[in-house]
Amino acid sequence: MEIKRSAAVPGCEFTHRLGACPLLDSLWRRDAARTRRRGRPRYTGHVTFNSGAMFGFGPRPLRLRLFFCRPFCFNLPVKSRKSSLKRHTKETRISIRLNLDGKGKADIRTGIPFFDHMLTLFAKHATVDLTLHCDGDLEVDAHHTVEDCGIALGQAFATALGDKRGIRRYGHGFDPRNPFTGEAYVPMDECLCRAVVDFSGRAHLAWRGLNEHAYKNISAREKNQDMSSTFRFGLAREFFQGFANEARCNLHLELLYGDEPHHIVEGLFKSFARAVDAARQHDPRIAGVLPSTKGKL
């Protein structure tokens, strides 16, 4: 369990894992007890660190004044946002583990090397930890494996997000302080892709600029050319449709321009990852509050 606190310096925040430091554990428990007695969570304390080794000086204690107050910081335990599930059908056998607050680690085995690469970079750029193993009927084709992986990943996201309290909900990667940084716009050489996601509880996939490429026939020469040509855009659409349906989100994907198959698919997965990364983050201004006027997502 992790506790997020604001420091005395405005805008500063640190994370403490219970059990890692007995002193900070005791501060948190005293603060929690005060909250239960008085109903107003406020605790001021001091912690002394030896900063000499850090800065190359002699031993020099550094006294920090810690200030905890509910109106402008997380003062409650942050629930672990993890999920794991198994999805077995006559076509695929999938096991998946997801940590929304991970480090971008991935262990992907689907039997489709190019698809493994896409899911690995998704975990990296969404900064989630993802383990996904799939044993599918690849002797038929890749369709069942790709679609069912999207379904399983969507289910894992829905479970890990829980009631969605305190999340930003919308994932567009747009920073109002700098309107020229749209993180969900991802270039890949000659391609430019855009992704926007809303974990609204409603499933919808918007797929724009890709129909020309999605269901084209693949020649024998293209099949022997490389795996990205065999992994046609129609398969990518089935993955994203499965994810949107099960995660119950609005997902808008658009190819603004581009031609090379590998670049297009990789741009889609990377922009999708950046949008998801923005949407699943906690917003400190609405800690514990549902980001909806309806009262439910």
Buried (B, 14 or more C-beta within 10 A) or exposed (E): EBBBBBBEEEEEEEEBEEEEEEEBBEBBEEBBEBBEEEEEBBBEBEEEEEBEEEEEEEEEEEEBEBBBBBEBBBBBEBBEBBBEBEBEEEEBBBBBBBBBBBEBBBBBEBBBEBBBBBBBBBBBBBBBBBBBBBBBBBEEEBBBBBBBBBBBBBBBBBBBBEEBBBBBBBBBBBEEEEEEEBBBBBBBEEBBBBBBBBBBBEBBBEBEBBEEBBEEEBEEEBEEEEBBBBBBBBBBBBBBBBBBBBBBBBBBBBBEEBEBBBBBBBBBBBBBBBBBBBBBBBEEEBBEEBBEEEEEB
